[in-house]
Amino acid sequence: MRTAAAGAVGIALLALPTPAASAVGEKTSEAAGVICGTDGASGLSVGTAHARDCATALLVASAYTRSWNSGGEGATTVHVAGSSWGCRERPGPLNPYQECVETGGTGRWVTLTS
C-alpha cells in the first residue's frame, strides 16, 4: 500500500509545471544560467547567468543580431544599457553558439543558442 502511495506522489510531482526560466545546458565550462526568452530577429534562445539580468540580456541579443544582420562577421562589440559587450561565435559541445561578455570585467554573459 505504501509503495502505491509513494508512486502516486512521484507521478503527481512529475506533472507539476516547470518555472519560466530554465537551466542552460550549453555552457559546459560556466555555471548554469537561465533562459530569458527568444531573440525576435534570429529566433535564437537567449540565456544569461541570473534571471535579474534577463532584460539586459534580451537587449544585448537584439543589438548583436542587428550587427550580425548588417554583415558583421566575426567578433564585434555592441553597446547596451551603458555597457560594452564583446560578442562572438563559440564552439559548443554539439553546435556553435553566440556569446557576449560584458567588457567591464563584471563576469556577466549572454548566450544565443539554437
Backbone as JSON, one array per atom type, in Angstrom:
{
  "sequence": "MRTAAAGAVGIALLALPTPAASAVGEKTSEAAGVICGTDGASGLSVGTAHARDCATALLVASAYTRSWNSGGEGATTVHVAGSSWGCRERPGPLNPYQECVETGGTGRWVTLTS",
  "N": [[0.81, -1.18, 0.0], [1.93, 1.27, 0.82], [3.9, 1.59, -1.12], [2.41, 1.97, -3.45], [1.2, 4.42, -2.83], [3.43, 6.1, -2.59], [4.35, 5.96, -5.21], [2.25, 7.23, -6.55], [2.48, 9.82, -5.52], [4.97, 10.52, -6.57], [4.4, 10.5, -9.33], [2.55, 12.59, -9.4], [4.21, 14.74, -8.71], [5.87, 14.87, -10.97], [4.11, 15.9, -12.79], [3.85, 18.56, -12.22], [4.05, 22.02, -13.25], [6.93, 23.48, -14.85], [9.27, 26.11, -13.9], [9.36, 29.4, -15.49], [11.91, 30.34, -16.24], [14.56, 28.44, -17.31], [17.22, 26.03, -16.85], [20.37, 26.52, -18.45], [22.01, 24.41, -20.58], [24.06, 24.36, -22.41], [26.35, 25.79, -21.71], [29.04, 24.51, -20.82], [31.49, 25.02, -19.57], [30.96, 27.01, -17.84], [28.98, 28.25, -15.09], [25.63, 27.03, -14.77], [22.83, 28.76, -16.21], [20.0, 30.84, -16.87], [17.22, 30.68, -19.15], [16.09, 33.36, -20.96], [14.29, 34.05, -22.9], [13.33, 34.45, -26.33], [15.23, 35.72, -29.02], [13.85, 38.07, -31.1], [14.54, 38.66, -33.8], [16.4, 36.71, -34.7], [15.44, 34.31, -33.75], [16.77, 32.77, -31.97], [17.47, 31.26, -28.79], [17.81, 33.06, -25.79], [20.08, 33.36, -23.19], [21.33, 33.82, -19.83], [23.28, 34.38, -16.81], [21.76, 35.02, -14.48], [18.34, 35.48, -13.59], [17.62, 38.1, -13.01], [19.07, 39.59, -14.81], [17.88, 39.33, -17.25], [16.37, 41.24, -18.81], [18.36, 43.0, -19.75], [19.94, 41.11, -21.08], [18.29, 40.34, -23.22], [18.23, 42.75, -24.63], [20.95, 43.02, -25.32], [21.24, 40.74, -26.94], [19.53, 41.45, -29.04], [20.83, 43.75, -30.06], [23.23, 42.58, -30.89], [22.29, 40.81, -32.82], [21.31, 42.65, -34.71], [23.74, 43.77, -35.55], [24.96, 41.53, -36.65], [23.14, 40.91, -38.72], [23.64, 43.07, -40.34], [25.82, 42.46, -41.75], [28.03, 42.1, -40.2], [30.8, 40.26, -39.45], [32.48, 37.71, -37.61], [34.08, 38.55, -34.46], [32.52, 41.13, -32.55], [31.63, 44.31, -31.1], [29.06, 45.45, -29.02], [26.97, 48.07, -27.76], [25.11, 48.5, -24.96], [22.73, 49.6, -22.63], [24.51, 51.33, -21.27], [26.85, 49.84, -21.16], [29.58, 48.01, -22.63], [29.76, 45.2, -24.76], [31.49, 42.35, -25.68], [31.16, 40.3, -28.41], [30.89, 37.08, -29.96], [31.15, 34.08, -31.97], [31.15, 30.88, -30.48], [32.6, 27.62, -29.99], [30.48, 24.9, -29.37], [29.41, 22.0, -27.42], [27.76, 20.46, -29.06], [26.75, 22.14, -31.12], [27.83, 25.26, -32.55], [27.58, 28.36, -30.69], [26.42, 31.7, -29.96], [28.07, 34.18, -28.07], [28.1, 36.82, -25.75], [30.06, 38.92, -23.77], [30.27, 41.04, -21.02], [32.41, 43.79, -21.2], [33.46, 45.18, -19.08], [34.47, 43.64, -17.04], [32.72, 42.48, -15.23], [31.83, 39.91, -15.27], [29.4, 39.23, -16.34], [27.41, 37.55, -18.77], [25.96, 36.67, -21.95], [24.15, 34.36, -23.86], [23.34, 33.11, -27.1], [21.53, 30.62, -28.4], [20.66, 27.74, -30.41]],
  "CA": [[0.0, 0.0, 0.0], [2.8, 2.45, 0.87], [4.58, 1.7, -2.41], [1.46, 2.58, -4.4], [1.02, 5.83, -2.45], [4.66, 6.81, -2.94], [4.36, 6.06, -6.67], [1.27, 8.25, -6.93], [3.06, 11.12, -5.19], [6.02, 10.75, -7.56], [3.75, 10.85, -10.6], [1.97, 13.92, -9.23], [5.3, 15.72, -8.75], [6.31, 15.0, -12.35], [3.1, 16.63, -13.56], [3.87, 19.98, -11.88], [4.68, 22.85, -14.28], [8.29, 23.96, -14.57], [9.34, 27.56, -13.9], [9.55, 30.05, -16.79], [13.33, 30.37, -16.52], [15.08, 27.09, -17.19], [18.68, 25.95, -16.84], [21.07, 26.49, -19.72], [22.91, 23.27, -20.56], [25.11, 24.55, -23.41], [27.54, 26.38, -21.1], [29.67, 23.44, -20.06], [32.61, 25.5, -18.77], [30.45, 28.05, -16.97], [27.85, 27.85, -14.26], [24.35, 27.02, -15.48], [22.11, 30.0, -16.1], [18.57, 30.8, -17.16], [16.76, 31.07, -20.48], [15.31, 34.59, -20.78], [13.3, 34.16, -23.96], [13.82, 34.26, -27.7], [15.53, 36.92, -29.78], [12.83, 38.19, -32.13], [15.07, 38.7, -35.17], [17.1, 35.48, -35.09], [14.73, 33.13, -33.26], [17.63, 32.02, -31.07], [17.18, 31.3, -27.37], [18.72, 33.98, -25.1], [20.33, 32.95, -21.82], [22.29, 34.57, -19.01], [23.54, 33.72, -15.53], [20.75, 35.29, -13.46], [17.06, 35.98, -14.1], [17.58, 39.56, -12.85], [19.76, 40.19, -15.95], [17.2, 38.95, -18.49], [16.01, 42.39, -19.64], [19.59, 43.43, -20.42], [20.36, 40.03, -21.99], [17.48, 40.43, -24.44], [18.7, 43.94, -25.37], [22.26, 42.67, -25.88], [20.99, 39.8, -28.04], [18.94, 42.22, -30.14], [21.88, 44.59, -30.65], [24.17, 41.7, -31.57], [21.62, 40.31, -34.02], [21.31, 43.75, -35.7], [25.1, 43.85, -36.08], [25.11, 40.31, -37.42], [22.32, 41.04, -39.93], [24.2, 44.14, -41.16], [27.03, 41.97, -42.41], [29.14, 41.97, -39.26], [31.35, 38.9, -39.37], [33.46, 37.53, -36.54], [33.86, 39.22, -33.18], [32.04, 42.5, -32.63], [31.28, 44.94, -29.83], [27.78, 46.17, -29.01], [26.82, 48.94, -26.61], [23.75, 48.36, -24.44], [22.49, 50.0, -21.24], [25.7, 51.94, -20.69], [27.96, 48.9, -21.1], [30.06, 47.42, -23.87], [29.74, 43.75, -24.73], [32.23, 41.69, -26.74], [30.34, 39.17, -28.88], [31.48, 36.24, -31.0], [30.7, 32.68, -32.01], [31.96, 29.97, -29.68], [32.3, 26.22, -30.27], [29.71, 24.23, -28.32], [29.6, 20.55, -27.44], [27.05, 19.91, -30.21], [26.66, 23.17, -32.16], [28.37, 26.54, -32.09], [26.62, 29.3, -30.14], [26.89, 33.07, -29.89], [28.25, 34.6, -26.69], [28.52, 38.19, -25.49], [30.58, 39.08, -22.41], [30.43, 42.46, -20.7], [33.85, 44.06, -21.23], [33.86, 45.86, -17.85], [35.01, 42.7, -16.07], [31.71, 42.11, -14.24], [31.54, 38.48, -15.37], [28.08, 38.99, -16.94], [27.46, 36.99, -20.11], [24.7, 36.39, -22.64], [24.32, 33.39, -24.93], [22.28, 32.89, -28.07], [21.65, 29.22, -28.81], [19.53, 27.19, -31.18]],
  "C": [[0.87, 1.26, 0.0], [3.51, 2.67, -0.46], [3.68, 2.35, -3.44], [1.27, 4.05, -4.1], [2.26, 6.64, -2.83], [4.76, 6.98, -4.45], [3.41, 7.13, -7.16], [1.79, 9.65, -6.65], [4.14, 11.48, -6.2], [5.46, 11.17, -8.9], [3.16, 12.25, -10.53], [3.05, 14.99, -9.3], [5.82, 15.92, -10.17], [5.36, 15.84, -13.18], [3.09, 18.12, -13.24], [4.54, 20.79, -12.98], [6.07, 23.29, -13.86], [8.31, 25.47, -14.57], [9.67, 28.12, -15.28], [11.03, 30.08, -17.18], [13.87, 28.97, -16.32], [16.6, 27.1, -17.3], [19.22, 25.89, -18.25], [22.08, 25.35, -19.66], [24.11, 23.44, -21.48], [26.42, 25.02, -22.78], [28.24, 25.34, -20.22], [30.8, 23.94, -19.19], [32.19, 26.59, -17.79], [29.36, 27.47, -16.08], [26.57, 27.88, -15.1], [23.64, 28.34, -15.25], [20.64, 29.8, -16.36], [18.31, 31.18, -18.61], [15.82, 32.26, -20.27], [14.18, 34.72, -21.79], [13.97, 33.94, -25.29], [14.1, 35.61, -28.34], [14.58, 36.98, -30.97], [13.36, 38.12, -33.55], [15.68, 37.38, -35.6], [16.34, 34.22, -34.72], [15.57, 32.29, -32.32], [17.21, 32.24, -29.61], [18.24, 32.16, -26.69], [18.84, 33.54, -23.65], [21.34, 33.85, -21.14], [22.42, 33.87, -17.66], [22.39, 33.86, -14.54], [19.49, 35.88, -14.08], [16.98, 37.5, -14.0], [18.24, 40.29, -14.02], [19.06, 39.94, -17.28], [16.85, 40.14, -19.38], [17.23, 42.89, -20.42], [20.04, 42.39, -21.43], [19.59, 40.09, -23.3], [17.88, 41.64, -25.28], [20.05, 43.68, -26.03], [22.08, 41.75, -27.08], [20.45, 40.53, -29.26], [19.99, 43.08, -30.84], [22.88, 43.74, -31.43], [23.56, 41.17, -32.86], [21.57, 41.39, -35.1], [22.69, 43.87, -36.34], [25.37, 42.7, -37.04], [24.39, 40.43, -38.76], [22.82, 42.14, -40.85], [25.49, 43.72, -41.83], [28.22, 41.88, -41.5], [29.57, 40.53, -39.14], [32.35, 38.85, -38.22], [33.08, 38.27, -35.28], [33.42, 40.67, -33.41], [31.74, 43.02, -31.23], [29.95, 45.65, -29.99], [27.72, 46.97, -27.72], [25.36, 48.94, -26.18], [23.72, 48.79, -22.98], [23.75, 50.52, -20.55], [26.91, 51.02, -20.58], [28.34, 48.44, -22.49], [30.13, 45.91, -23.68], [30.52, 43.22, -25.92], [31.49, 40.41, -27.13], [31.07, 38.4, -29.97], [30.88, 34.84, -30.93], [31.68, 31.83, -31.22], [31.63, 28.53, -30.07], [31.52, 25.63, -29.09], [29.93, 22.74, -28.39], [28.9, 19.9, -28.63], [27.05, 20.89, -31.38], [27.34, 24.43, -31.64], [27.23, 27.4, -31.53], [27.24, 30.69, -30.13], [27.0, 33.46, -28.42], [28.69, 36.06, -26.66], [28.93, 38.28, -24.03], [30.76, 40.57, -22.17], [31.91, 42.75, -20.53], [34.34, 44.74, -19.96], [34.37, 44.94, -16.77], [34.02, 42.28, -14.99], [31.42, 40.61, -14.22], [30.17, 38.19, -15.97], [28.26, 38.5, -18.37], [26.04, 36.75, -20.63], [25.01, 35.36, -23.71], [23.1, 33.4, -25.83], [22.49, 31.49, -28.62], [20.44, 28.77, -29.59], [18.92, 26.03, -30.43]]
}
